Amino acid sequence: MPARKDECAHTVDKVLECALEMNIISPGARRASKMDCVNCEGFINGTAVDSDVSIPGKKTSPTEGDDLYRLRDRKFLLEDKKRLCASALATALLGILLMIIHAEMCPAVYHPGSKSALFINGAISLSTGCLLIFIVAFHYKDIRLFIIDHNQVDWRIAMTSHRVFVITLELLVCAVHPVGAYWEFGLSYNSSSSSAAPLCVTGHFGHGFMNLELLLSVFMFLRLYLVHRAILLHSKVLLSASYRSIGSLNNINFTFRFVLKVLMNKYPARTLLVFILLFWLTASWMLTLCERQTKAATDHMNTALWLIAITFLTVGYGDVSPNTGCGKVVCLLTGVMGVACTAMLVAVVTKKLALNKGEKHVHIFMLDIQISKRIRHAAANVLRECWLLHRTNLSHGSRGEHRRHQRCLLEAIRVFRHLRLKRRKLRDYASEMVDLSKMQMIMCDLSANWNNSNRELEQRILSMEQKLEELNHSFQQTSEMLSHVLRQRTEIR
């Protein structure tokens, strides 16, 4: 046994030295890969024990335990992504709510540059910092999930140019927030500037700074892009294992577009109603924020709600109109979204009013029966007019009566042809894509029956071949017996 241990240790040292020369492992890994040679009989007999030493370019088969660990880590990462996305969305909504409170309360409740304004702006900045941390943590979990899914070791493989651009763009969008109170703090508040500066800006920096604060406040609504990510990660489509299994077999990517299609198919009215209400309120408040500089009628919420509603519905009475460039942009986006939502509403109503498969079959069946009855009546009218015209010719009636029966005959023939064409169109309409599935099932049943008949025929042919071989063998035995009997009789003679 000691000799076998020494032989095992010597063999392991040789393998590690070869791997070190080929740059497969590092010297630290060589020292860490020392194995206990108490149970090394399998290695001496030719069975590899250490799976850490592998040849580059040659994939080793993963064990069952590694797959289970990967699935467990993937599940935990998905749960972490869900929590981080929910936290990021809550933080983004908190920052937007604080911005709205700051814009509505200043300068009506507290003055620009006061400690209250500094406190609320600090809270907005703090929520923005937390949001950036959540975004970075979310993408960190996403990169780890990418590494686990693709069985890679180096995280830099996942950092493509597209991913870097998306992360940078998200950080820039989430970092936007008004920062005017930091410059205004410590400056004396001028009461005469409050009329010239309806926003929470003192007026020391001019209209350019006011426009910048306005844009920063409006651009905070871009954080609502996190809603689609939260809907995707918390949807039942993504959480269901059956959905994912069948989707992977059919090469379907579970993106927000697919989840939105599922929601529009299951809850079309509810989805459109929630989206329209949220967009209506958000666009109305953005319009009041944009129009506060002009002191016009559109800086009130009720007027803004009316203007956004008539713009969304593409009515446009013209009694109220925006005065600033920001307000015009908001109304333009509202009109575009109104046209898109109108198209979706038309599609939803059309789908709701359309007949389903059973109703369509019943309706077409009843129409076919009615048209068949009318065709029979039209054919009977054609025969009747033919007989009346023939009887008029035999009785040598007047020419007026003869022409009247000819006109009636031609009219009956026209009605008969029209009804036949109508029935042909009805049958063409009945053979739609809805009936192709039934036709496919019938063809599959016929194909299965043909395959069964073919197998039975092959079995019968095989049995006939076996019987023919048995008959041939019996004939050979009979011929041998006859020849043997004839030989015996000749020998007796």
Residue pairs with C-beta under 8 A, 6 or more apart in sequence:
4 40
4 41
4 44
5 37
5 38
5 40
7 44
8 37
8 40
8 43
8 44
9 37
11 43
11 44
12 34
12 35
12 37
12 40
12 43
12 50
15 53
16 25
16 30
16 33
16 53
19 25
19 30
19 53
20 26
20 27
20 30
24 53
24 54
24 55
24 56
25 33
25 52
25 53
29 52
33 50
33 52
33 53
35 49
35 50
40 49
42 49
43 49
51 60
54 60
70 148
70 151
73 148
74 145
74 148
74 149
77 141
77 144
77 145
77 148
78 145
78 233
80 141
81 138
81 141
81 142
81 145
81 233
82 233
82 234
84 134
84 137
84 138
84 141
85 138
85 226
85 229
85 230
85 233
86 230
86 234
87 134
88 131
88 134
88 135
88 138
88 226
89 226
89 227
89 229
89 230
91 127
91 130
91 131
91 134
92 127
92 131
92 174
92 223
92 224
92 226
93 223
94 127
95 124
95 127
95 128
95 131
95 177
95 220
95 223
96 220
96 221
96 223
96 224
98 120
98 123
98 124
98 127
99 124
99 177
99 178
99 217
99 220
100 285
101 120
102 117
102 120
102 121
102 124
102 178
102 200
103 199
103 200
103 217
103 289
105 120
106 112
106 116
106 117
106 120
106 200
107 194
107 197
107 198
107 200
109 116
110 116
110 117
111 117
111 189
111 194
112 180
112 181
112 184
112 189
112 197
112 200
112 201
112 202
113 181
113 184
113 185
113 186
113 187
113 188
113 189
113 202
114 189
115 185
117 181
117 184
117 185
117 200
118 181
118 182
118 185
120 181
121 178
121 179
121 180
121 181
121 182
124 177
124 178
125 177
125 179
128 174
128 175
128 177
131 174
131 223
132 171
132 174
132 175
135 167
135 170
135 171
135 174
136 167
136 171
139 163
139 167
139 170
143 155
143 158
143 159
143 163
144 155
146 152
146 158
147 153
147 155
147 157
147 158
150 157
150 158
152 158
173 219
173 222
173 223
173 225
174 223
176 216
176 219
176 220
176 222
177 216
177 220
178 200
178 213
178 216
178 217
178 220
179 216
180 200
180 201
180 209
180 213
181 200
183 205
184 201
184 202
184 204
187 202
187 204
189 202
190 202
190 203
193 202
193 203
193 204
196 203
197 203
197 210
198 292
198 293
198 295
198 299
199 210
199 213
199 214
199 292
199 293
200 213
201 209
201 210
201 213
203 210
207 293
210 293
214 289
214 290
214 293
214 326
215 326
217 289
218 286
218 289
218 290
218 326
221 282
221 286
224 282
228 256
229 256
231 256
231 259
231 260
231 263
232 238
232 254
232 255
232 256
232 259
235 259
235 262
236 243
237 243
237 254
237 258
237 259
237 262
238 244
238 254
238 259
243 254
244 254
247 253
247 254
252 258
260 271
263 271
264 271
264 344
264 348
268 348
268 351
268 352
269 348
272 341
272 344
272 345
272 348
275 341
276 312
276 341
279 312
279 334
279 337
280 305
280 308
280 309
280 312
283 308
283 312
283 330
283 333
283 334
284 301
284 304
284 305
284 307
284 308
285 301
285 304
286 326
286 330
287 298
287 304
287 307
287 308
287 322
287 327
287 330
287 331
288 298
288 299
288 300
288 301
288 304
289 326
290 322
290 324
290 326
290 327
290 330
291 298
291 299
291 304
291 322
291 323
291 324
291 327
292 299
293 324
294 323
294 324
296 323
297 303
297 320
298 304
298 307
298 320
298 321
298 322
298 323
298 327
303 320
306 320
307 320
307 321
307 322
307 331
308 330
308 331
308 334
310 316
310 317
311 331
311 334
311 335
311 338
312 334
312 335
312 337
312 338
312 341
313 338
314 335
314 338
314 339
314 342
322 328
322 330
322 331
355 363
357 434
360 434
364 426
364 429
364 430
367 426
368 423
368 426
368 427
368 430
371 419
371 422
371 423
371 426
372 423
374 419
375 416
375 419
375 420
375 423
378 412
378 415
378 416
378 419
379 416
381 412
381 415
381 416
382 409
382 412
382 413
382 416
384 412
385 405
385 408
385 409
385 412
386 409
388 405
388 408
389 402
389 405
389 406
389 409
392 401
392 402
392 405
393 402
